[in-house]
Amino acid sequence: MDMIKVGMADLKVVKAPKMLTTLGLGSCVGIALYDKINKIAGLVHIMLPSSDEIKKNQNKAKFADTGVILLVENMIKEGADKTNLTAKVVGGSQMFSFKKNNSILKIGERNVLATKKKLQELNIQIVSEDTGGNYGRTIQLNTKDGSLLVKTIGHGTKII
């Protein structure tokens, strides 16, 4: 089975039987999209909520708002049907504690909110999620059935 690695601020689209994985989701969010009819899967590893905050950015996969759109476009190019797409969202941890209660520091939470907002705008249903907490996650997306294996350190392994 081919395991295709998705790096930080990166995205990939594959067809079954290939699998997708991304490592070290802390405050970053992994957004897994799946077309169960055409067995096409896509994964984006976003780092920040909004591309509006950065000038002259060339990497759309770095942000929730542009990364989700680019992922959907790439999946359609591979033969996915947007109406079949479902989403699974993982990550968005608060990896560090801050003395100040400043929302700008809560990158993980902001990443999850921005991801959900963009998916809702695109009418893509989130079928499951594993977000928040204060620990990292590694995920593996199975293109045969759309299952998502979530591995953590100290918090077990599960399939969502």
N, C-alpha and C positions, 0 to 999 in steps of 0.2 A: 504494500500500500504506500503510495507516494504521499509524504507529508510535506506540504509547502509552508514555509515559514513567512509570516507577515511581521515585518519589523515595526518599530515605533514610528508613528507618522507615515504609515505605509498602508497599502491595501492590495488585495489580490482577489481574483475570481477564478474558480475552478469548476470542472464538471466531475461527477462521480466517475471512478471510485477514488479520486484524489481527496486528500484531507487538508484542512487549513489549521495552523496553530499560531498563536502569539504568546510570547512570554512576558512575565513581569508587568502585568496590569496593576498599577498602584492607583494613583489618582487618574491615570489614563482610563479610557473606556474602550472596550472591544465591542464592536457592533457587528453581529453575525446576521446576515440576511440569507434566506433560503427559499428557493422555488422548488417545492416538492414534486410538481408535475414534471418539470424538465431536469430535475436533479442537478441544479446549478446553485453553487454556494459562493458567498462573498463575505469577506471579513476586512474591516477597517479598524486600525488601532489609533484612535484620536488622542491628542494630548491636551487640547484647549477647547473651550466652548465655542468661541466665535472668531471668525477671520477678520471681523471688523476691528478687532483690537490690535492688529498687526499690519503695518504698512509694507508694501512690496513683498508680500509672501508669495512664493512660487509653489509651495507644497499644499495642495488642497486637502490631502489626507491628514494633515495635522489638526484640523478643526472639525468639530461636530457639524456645524452648519454646511460646510462645503464638502466634507468627507463623505457624508451620507449620500448627498446628491451624486457625487462622482462614482461612488460604489454602485448605486442604482443604474446609472448610465452605462457603466462597464458591464454590469450583469445583463442588461438588455442587449448590448452588442454581442454577448456570448449566447444569446437565445433565450434568456429568461423573460417571463411575462410579468410585468410589474404588478398585475392584479393577483398573482400567486404568491407574492413575497410576504414572508413573515420575518419578524426580528426577534433576536435574543440579545440582551444587553448585560454586559459584565464589567465590573471594575468600579471606578469612582470612589476609591477608598480615601479616607482622611489619614494619610500616612504619618503626619506629624501633628503634634498638639501645639496650639498657639495660645499664648496668654490672652491676647486680644481676640474678641469675638468679631473678627473682620471677615465679611463674606468674600472679599477678594482673595483671601487665603484659602478658601474652601473650594479649591479647584475641582476636586473629585465630585462633590455635590453639584457644582455648576456644570461640569461635563455631562453628568447624568441628566440634569434638567434640560440642557440644550439638545442632547440626543433625543430625548422623548418628544420635545417640541418639534424637531425637524421630522421625525418619523410620523408624528401626528399630522403635520402639514402635508406629507406625502401619502397619507392614508395607508401606512404600513403598520399592521397590528404587531404589538409586542406580545409574544406568546409566553415568554418567561424572562426573568432577570435574576441576577445575583450581584447586587450593588451595595456600596457603602462599607461600613466596618473600617478597620485600620490595618488590613493585611493585604498582601499581594495575591494575584491570581494568575494562573496560566490556563489557557483554554485550547481545546481541540474540537474543530467542527467537522462532523462526519457528513459527507455529501450523500451517502446512501439513504439516510433517514432524517437528516437535519438535527440529530442530537448533538448537544454541546457538553463536552466533558470539562468540568471546572476543577482544577487542582489548586489547593492552597497549602500553605505551610501552617500547621497547627489547627487548621479548621476542616481537615478532611478533603475528600474528593466526592463529587456528585455529578450526576448527569441532569441537565435541565433542557 
